[in-house]
Amino acid sequence: MASLPSTTKHYFWSKLGAFENLLSKESPLPPLKSHEVLVKVHAVSLQYRDMSIGLNRYGGARGFPDELVPCSDMAGEVIAVGEDVGAEWKVGDRVCANFAADHIAGDTSSEIQQTAHGGAIHGVLTQYKTFRPHSLVRIPDHLSFEEASTLPCAALTAYNALMGPVPLKGGDTVLILGTGGVSIHGLQIALASGARVIATSSSDDKLKVVSKLGAHHVINYKTTPNWDEKVLELTHGRGVDHVLEVGGPDSLEKSLKAVRVAGWIHTIGYVGGGTPTDVVFATIRKACCIRGIQIGSVAQFKDMNKLFALHPEVTRPVIDKVFPFEEALEAYKYLQSQAHVGKVVIKVTQ
């Protein structure tokens, strides 16, 4: 048996507030415990949350560890298994870690939220990391490490939204806002489920990409500022069944106008900025559900991977750009530029 690594090179925030505070160093790797699995990290994908935490703009910011190791989404290879782990995992298995280590099934909780990688606990932008076996999920065979690194947050968030309490079905119409990681995965999951998709972006070039991916209708919300009216026109006044809402307060009012009576709005993010507004009356008038999404469980992750395996071409992750491990800072800056369509990935192992 080859000797295990004794150190790991990783990134950390020396303090929050600026990307320039993202530093790297080599630290000792603690001995593997009997109930742990040691994983060699091959790829890490970036989330809007990672950027917000680094800039100290994250709304849920409290109780971060000192010198926080960033990022929540990784794909890697098992290189050692503790003696008490059992037969579920073996050396060579390709795995992702769930966003929240202890979210195994069912609803989230305040206790589960305290196991979120790259926030409440140290993250995955490191060469090697130990995990509890229950937090790991096997990677679909047809995906590369880079592609699989997009699954834990972006893909699972979209899956939890669209396949949650009232799963979308063939013939439903889904409104997808934006062209970031969650949005693109939402588009793919909707198409794999037989739904019709209306996609929005401020960029005609990005809309060309989502059209090629299969979106049935596209809307440029800059040239069509009343995009909610266009959505109603495209649905013959009925509205959409589901909205994947990533814009936040600035777009929520229009999403409420675009959703059908008794439809679903899945609030994912707040990339559009803005301040909260009173939407109570609008939700009552539409009798719709606005459901906040906090990623998903290990059980949902496994179910999502079955869908991806059944529809490998439709659901293949869209990666905009891959940065080497040494250029993590540049990857953060590129994510902030919003020039990407799909995911920004850091290749940890060359």
Buried (B, 14 or more C-beta within 10 A) or exposed (E): EEEEBEEBBBBBBBEBEEBEBBBBEEEEBEEBBEBBBBBBBBBBBBBBBBBBBBBBEBEEEEEBEEBBBBBBBBBBBBBBBBEEBEEEBEEEBBBBBBBBBBBBEEEBEEEBBBBBBBBBBBBBBBBBBBBBBBBBBBBBEEBBBBBBBBBBBBBBBBBBBBBBEBEBEEEBBBBBBBBBBBBBBBBBBBBBBEBBBBBBBEBEEBBEBBEEBBBBBBBBBEEEEEBBEBBBEBBEEBBBBBBBBBBBBBBBBBBBBBBBEEBBBBBBBBBBEEEEEEBEEBBEEBEBBBBEBBBBBBBBBEBBBEBBEEBEEBBBBBBBBBBEBEBBBBBBEBBBEBEBBBBBBBBBEE
